[in-house]
């Protein structure tokens, strides 16, 4: 009887021991890389990259006079593709630019309105004499010509390979040139050439909206938002001073065209960020292991596997960035709900830690890496919705002027204006201050492009 009892205990101990060791082994075994994650990591040069692509002109925009910017951009792109291949193979990369560029295309910066400090850039330019404006435009004619060649290109397809050292073009050239177009708009206005001024501003806005739609990097999206808002700022100030401009309906409709639909969302930009971080995670581990091998320290790779699982980290990063994509695609009124859902799902994906948010049962190193390196991106989403709110505000300003709504009837008009004119977050009517003749709404972000760095956006009636 004792013999049977002893063997039963031994068998139970063996079973429990096997379960324990299987559990321990499972902790340190990596999981398969999911097919969708592998697909998300892949990057190929867009097939239409070389076809009348304004992005290539932007790549070559800083090249000196006498050099064709499009040709230069193609050479720069080829160089970037070679650098990217060298990066993937852990080889030394060539310099990031095949030829030296000028320091800056932009001259006389002090004569250009500072949109961060000036409350009314229309008043700023009208206060300048005609000779100052003409000198500013003459000094920067080369920049304007290249900007217009980008604007007139058939497409704008970004060709940035997913690696940290990728060359980012000088997007500030776009914003500077777009502001120079505003100087031309004011020059036309000062000479009572209203139709020409409105056509010019609408053309500028059409490109900004197109850049917002076609660009797929986060930096391009932010630059486009900046340009869209600046055009609306100029329009708002112009309508306040020259209410007769409301007759240019088609042009105004282009300038305040809504950016709330999915084609304008940051979804593409966040997916690019997802691909970038996935490739960075995969390459960093490969680079570390190669370095250990060169130093004869390959055994460290075995130690690394005890607390870092590469595939599990990549799968987790993919899922976490999908949550960000979902937040970026949300309507402004649903933003808080989607952020709360994303936070809850993120906690579920990480799992329950053993100690605070530092030690986990599995893949502690990978989870800590993602926690440290994972930006929220929420500010970028808010900036998009704030800009949409300002476009609605200026569109409402136009509607009030076009329909000649009396000041005493404005509150009632705001109540009945419709969903396309409400606060994008609360869906409440825009606010009205009769004493100041001021339309406003409370945004979510202190935008440096908003005078006084306030979150309160305003437009005024004459």
C-alpha positions in Angstrom: 0.0 0.0 0.0 2.8 2.3 0.9 4.5 1.4 -2.3 1.5 2.5 -4.3 1.2 5.6 -2.3 4.8 6.5 -2.8 4.6 6.0 -6.5 1.4 8.0 -6.7 3.1 10.9 -5.0 6.1 10.6 -7.3 3.9 10.5 -10.4 2.0 13.6 -9.1 5.3 15.4 -8.5 6.5 14.5 -12.0 3.3 15.8 -13.5 3.4 19.0 -11.5 7.1 19.4 -12.2 6.6 18.9 -16.0 3.8 21.5 -16.0 6.0 24.0 -14.1 8.9 23.5 -16.5 6.7 23.7 -19.6 5.3 26.9 -18.2 8.8 28.3 -17.6 9.9 27.3 -21.1 6.8 28.9 -22.6 7.7 32.2 -20.9 11.0 32.3 -22.7 9.9 30.9 -26.1 9.0 33.6 -28.6 5.7 33.6 -30.5 5.2 33.4 -34.3 5.3 36.8 -36.1 1.8 37.3 -37.3 1.3 37.6 -41.2 -0.4 41.0 -40.9 2.5 42.3 -38.8 5.1 41.1 -41.4 3.0 42.7 -44.1 2.8 46.0 -42.2 6.6 46.1 -42.0 7.1 45.8 -45.8 7.9 48.9 -47.8 8.2 49.3 -51.5 8.8 52.4 -53.5 5.4 53.5 -54.9 5.2 52.6 -58.6 4.2 56.2 -59.6 7.1 57.8 -57.6 8.8 59.2 -60.6 5.7 60.4 -62.5 5.3 64.2 -62.2 5.8 63.9 -58.5 5.9 67.2 -56.6 7.6 65.5 -53.7 10.7 64.9 -55.8 10.8 68.7 -56.5 10.6 69.3 -52.8 13.5 66.9 -52.2 15.6 69.0 -54.7 14.1 72.4 -53.7 17.1 73.6 -51.8 19.5 73.0 -54.8 21.1 76.2 -56.2 19.8 78.1 -59.2 20.8 76.4 -62.4 20.0 72.9 -61.1 16.7 71.4 -62.1 14.9 70.6 -58.8 13.0 67.6 -60.2 16.2 66.1 -61.6 18.0 66.7 -58.3 15.1 65.1 -56.4 15.4 62.0 -58.5 19.1 61.7 -57.8 18.5 62.3 -54.1 15.8 59.6 -54.1 18.2 57.1 -55.7 20.8 57.9 -53.1 18.2 57.4 -50.4 17.2 54.0 -51.7 20.9 52.9 -51.7 21.3 54.2 -48.2 18.2 52.3 -47.1 19.5 49.0 -48.6 22.8 49.6 -46.8 20.9 50.2 -43.5 19.0 47.0 -43.9 22.3 45.1 -44.4 24.0 46.9 -41.5 26.5 48.3 -44.0 28.1 51.8 -44.0 25.8 54.3 -45.7 26.7 57.1 -48.1 26.2 60.7 -47.1 22.5 61.7 -47.1 22.8 64.3 -49.9 24.5 63.7 -53.2 25.3 67.4 -53.7 25.6 70.3 -51.4 22.6 72.5 -50.9 22.2 76.2 -50.3 21.6 77.2 -46.6 18.2 78.7 -47.2 16.0 79.8 -50.1 14.2 82.3 -48.0 15.3 85.9 -47.6 14.0 89.0 -45.6 12.2 86.9 -43.0 11.6 90.0 -40.9 9.4 91.3 -43.6 7.1 88.3 -43.5 4.3 88.2 -41.0 5.0 86.1 -37.9 1.8 84.0 -37.7 2.7 83.0 -34.2 2.8 86.5 -32.8 0.7 88.7 -35.1 -3.0 88.7 -34.4 -3.9 90.0 -37.9 -1.4 89.4 -40.7 -3.6 91.2 -43.2 -3.3 94.4 -41.2 0.5 93.7 -40.9 0.9 93.5 -44.7 -1.4 96.4 -45.4 0.8 98.5 -43.0 3.8 97.8 -45.2 4.5 100.1 -48.1 4.2 98.7 -51.6 8.0 98.9 -52.2 8.7 96.7 -49.1 6.3 94.0 -50.3 7.7 94.1 -53.8 11.3 93.8 -52.5 10.2 90.8 -50.4 8.7 89.1 -53.4 11.6 89.9 -55.7 14.1 88.5 -53.2 12.2 85.3 -53.0 11.0 84.8 -56.6 13.1 81.7 -57.0 11.5 80.1 -53.9 8.0 81.0 -55.3 8.8 79.5 -58.7 9.8 76.1 -57.2 6.8 76.1 -54.8 4.5 76.7 -57.8 6.1 73.8 -59.7 5.3 71.6 -56.7 1.8 72.9 -56.5 1.2 72.3 -60.2 2.6 68.8 -60.2 0.2 66.0 -61.0 0.7 64.2 -57.7 2.5 64.4 -54.3 3.7 61.0 -53.4 6.1 60.8 -50.5 9.0 58.3 -50.9 10.6 58.3 -47.4 12.0 54.8 -46.7 11.3 53.5 -43.2 14.7 54.0 -41.5 15.8 56.5 -38.8 18.4 58.3 -40.9 16.0 58.9 -43.8 16.4 62.3 -45.4 13.4 64.6 -44.6 12.9 67.4 -47.2 12.7 71.0 -46.2 9.0 71.3 -45.6 9.5 74.8 -44.1 10.1 75.9 -47.7 6.5 75.1 -48.4 5.1 77.1 -45.5 7.4 80.1 -46.3 6.4 80.1 -50.0 2.7 79.7 -49.1 3.0 82.8 -46.9 4.7 84.7 -49.8 1.5 83.9 -51.8 -0.4 85.7 -49.0 1.8 88.8 -49.6 0.7 88.7 -53.2 -2.9 88.3 -52.1 -2.6 91.5 -50.0 -0.8 93.3 -52.9 -3.8 92.5 -55.1 -6.2 93.6 -52.4 -4.4 96.9 -51.9 -4.9 97.6 -55.6 -8.6 96.6 -55.4 -8.0 93.5 -57.5 -10.3 91.4 -55.4 -11.0 88.6 -57.9 -7.3 88.0 -58.5 -6.6 88.0 -54.8 -9.3 85.5 -54.1 -8.3 83.2 -56.9 -4.7 83.2 -55.6 -5.8 82.4 -52.1 -8.1 79.7 -53.2 -5.3 78.1 -55.3 -3.0 78.2 -52.3 -5.7 76.5 -50.2 -6.4 73.9 -52.8 -2.8 72.7 -52.7 -2.8 72.7 -48.9 -5.9 70.5 -48.9 -4.3 68.3 -51.5 -1.1 67.9 -49.5 -3.3 67.0 -46.5 -5.0 64.3 -48.6 -2.0 62.9 -50.5 0.8 63.2 -48.0 1.2 60.1 -45.8 3.8 61.1 -43.3 3.0 62.8 -40.0 5.3 65.8 -40.7 3.6 66.4 -44.1 0.2 66.2 -42.3 1.2 68.8 -39.7 2.7 71.1 -42.4 -0.5 70.8 -44.4 -2.6 71.6 -41.4 -0.5 74.6 -40.7 -1.0 75.8 -44.3 -4.7 75.1 -44.3 -5.2 77.2 -41.1 -3.0 80.1 -42.3 -5.1 80.4 -45.5 -8.2 80.5 -43.3 -6.7 83.1 -41.0 -6.0 85.4 -44.0 -9.5 84.8 -45.4 -11.1 85.6 -42.0 -9.2 88.8 -41.6 -10.0 89.8 -45.2 -13.7 89.3 -44.8 -13.7 91.3 -41.6 -12.1 94.3 -43.4 -13.7 93.8 -46.8 -17.1 92.1 -46.4 -17.8 92.6 -50.1 -15.4 89.6 -50.7 -18.2 87.2 -49.8 -19.4 87.4 -53.4 -16.5 85.0 -54.3 -18.4 81.9 -53.2 -16.4 79.3 -55.1 -13.0 80.5 -53.9 -14.2 80.8 -50.2 -15.7 77.3 -50.4 -12.3 76.0 -51.4 -10.5 77.8 -48.6 -12.8 76.6 -45.9 -13.4 73.1 -47.3 -13.9 70.7 -44.4 -11.2 68.2 -43.5 -13.3 66.0 -41.3 -13.8 63.2 -43.9 -11.6 60.0 -43.7 -9.5 60.9 -46.8 -8.1 63.9 -44.8 -7.6 62.0 -41.5 -4.3 61.0 -40.0 -4.9 57.3 -40.5 -2.3 57.0 -43.3 0.2 59.0 -41.3 -0.2 56.8 -38.3 0.1 53.6 -40.4 3.4 55.0 -41.7 4.5 55.6 -38.1 3.5 52.0 -37.3 5.7 50.7 -40.1 8.6 52.9 -39.0 8.5 51.7 -35.4 8.1 48.0 -36.4 11.1 48.2 -38.7 13.1 50.1 -36.1 12.4 47.4 -33.5 13.4 44.6 -35.9 16.5 46.3 -37.1 17.8 47.4 -33.6 17.9 43.8 -32.3 19.6 42.6 -35.5 22.2 45.4 -35.2 22.8 44.5 -31.5 23.3 40.8 -32.3 25.6 41.6 -35.2 27.7 43.8 -32.9 27.9 41.1 -30.3 29.0 38.5 -32.9 31.8 40.9 -34.1 33.0 41.1 -30.6 32.8 37.4 -29.9 29.9 37.9 -27.5 27.3 35.9 -29.3 26.3 34.2 -26.0 24.7 37.4 -24.9 21.9 36.7 -27.5 20.9 33.8 -25.4 20.7 36.0 -22.3 18.7 38.6 -24.2 16.0 35.9 -25.0 15.4 35.4 -21.3 13.6 38.8 -21.1 13.1 40.0 -24.7 11.0 38.2 -27.4 11.3 40.0 -30.7 8.2 38.6 -32.5 6.1 39.1 -29.4 7.3 42.7 -29.2 6.6 43.3 -32.9 3.1 41.8 -32.6 2.4 44.0 -29.5 3.7 47.1 -31.2 1.5 46.5 -34.2 -1.6 46.1 -32.0 -0.8 49.2 -30.0 -0.4 51.3 -33.1 -3.7 50.0 -34.5 -5.3 51.6 -31.4 -3.7 54.9 -32.4 -4.9 54.5 -36.0 -8.4 54.0 -34.6 -8.1 57.2 -32.5 -6.8 59.1 -35.5 -9.8 58.0 -37.5 -12.4 59.1 -34.9 -14.7 62.0 -35.3 -14.0 64.9 -32.9 -17.1 64.2 -30.9 -16.1 60.6 -30.4 -12.4 61.4 -29.6 -12.7 61.1 -25.8 -14.5 57.8 -26.0 -12.0 56.3 -28.5 -9.1 57.5 -26.3 -10.6 55.8 -23.2 -11.2 52.6 -25.2 -7.6 52.7 -26.5 -6.2 53.2 -23.0 -8.2 50.2 -21.7 -7.3 48.0 -24.7 -3.6 49.0 -24.3 -3.6 47.8 -20.7 -5.2 44.5 -21.8 -2.5 44.1 -24.5 0.3 44.6 -22.0 -1.2 42.2 -19.5 -1.0 42.3 -15.7 2.5 43.2 -14.4 4.0 41.4 -11.5 5.6 44.6 -10.2 4.1 47.9 -11.0 4.5 48.5 -14.8 8.0 47.2 -14.9 8.1 43.4 -14.5 5.9 41.1 -16.5 5.6 37.3 -16.7 6.5 37.3 -20.3 8.6 39.6 -22.5 9.5 42.2 -19.8 12.2 43.8 -22.0 10.0 44.2 -25.0 7.1 45.7 -23.0 9.4 48.1 -21.2 10.9 49.1 -24.6 7.5 50.0 -26.0 6.4 51.8 -22.9 9.5 54.0 -23.0 9.5 54.6 -26.7 5.7 54.8 -27.4 4.6 58.5 -27.9 0.9 59.2 -27.4 0.4 61.1 -30.7 -2.8 62.5 -29.2 -1.6 66.1 -29.6 -1.4 65.5 -33.4 -5.0 64.3 -33.5 -6.2 67.2 -31.5 -4.4 69.6 -33.8 -6.4 68.2 -36.7 -9.7 68.6 -35.0 -8.9 72.1 -33.8 -8.0 73.1 -37.4 -11.3 71.6 -38.6 -13.1 73.7 -35.9 -11.4 76.9 -37.1 -12.4 76.1 -40.7 -16.0 75.8 -39.5 -15.7 79.1 -37.6 -14.5 80.9 -40.7 -17.2 79.2 -42.9 -19.8 80.4 -40.4 -18.4 83.9 -40.5 -18.8 83.8 -44.3 -22.3 82.5 -44.0 -23.4 85.3 -41.7 -21.9 87.9 -43.9 -23.2 86.4 -47.2 -26.8 86.2 -45.8 -26.5 89.6 -44.1 -27.6 88.4 -40.8 -28.1 91.3 -38.3 -26.1 91.2 -35.1 -29.2 90.7 -32.9 -30.2 87.6 -34.9 -26.8 85.9 -34.8 -27.5 83.8 -31.6 -30.6 82.3 -33.2 -28.8 81.7 -36.5 -26.0 79.8 -34.7 -28.5 77.5 -33.0 -30.0 76.6 -36.4 -26.8 76.7 -38.5 -26.4 72.9 -38.8 -23.9 70.3 -37.8 -21.2 71.5 -40.2 -20.9 74.7 -38.2 -20.7 73.4 -34.7 -17.9 72.8 -32.2 -16.2 69.6 -33.5 -15.8 68.2 -30.0 -19.1 69.1 -28.2 -21.3 69.5 -31.3 -22.6 72.7 -29.6 -23.2 75.9 -31.5 -20.2 78.3 -31.8 -20.1 81.1 -29.2 -21.0 84.7 -29.9 -19.9 87.9 -28.2 -22.0 90.7 -29.4 -19.8 93.4 -27.8 -16.7 92.2 -29.6 -18.6 90.9 -32.7 -16.7 87.8 -32.1 -17.4 84.1 -33.0 -15.4 81.6 -31.1 -15.0 78.0 -29.9 -12.8 76.3 -27.3 -10.2 74.1 -28.9 -8.2 71.4 -27.1 -4.6 72.4 -27.8 -2.6 75.6 -27.2 -1.5 76.0 -30.8 1.6 78.1 -31.4 0.0 79.4 -34.5 -2.9 80.8 -32.5 -2.0 84.3 -31.1 -1.2 84.2 -27.4 -0.9 80.4 -27.6 -4.5 80.1 -26.5 -6.9 77.3 -27.3 -9.7 79.7 -28.0 -10.2 80.3 -31.8 -11.9 83.5 -33.0 -13.3 85.1 -36.1 -14.9 88.6 -36.3 -17.7 90.3 -38.0 -17.1 93.9 -39.4 
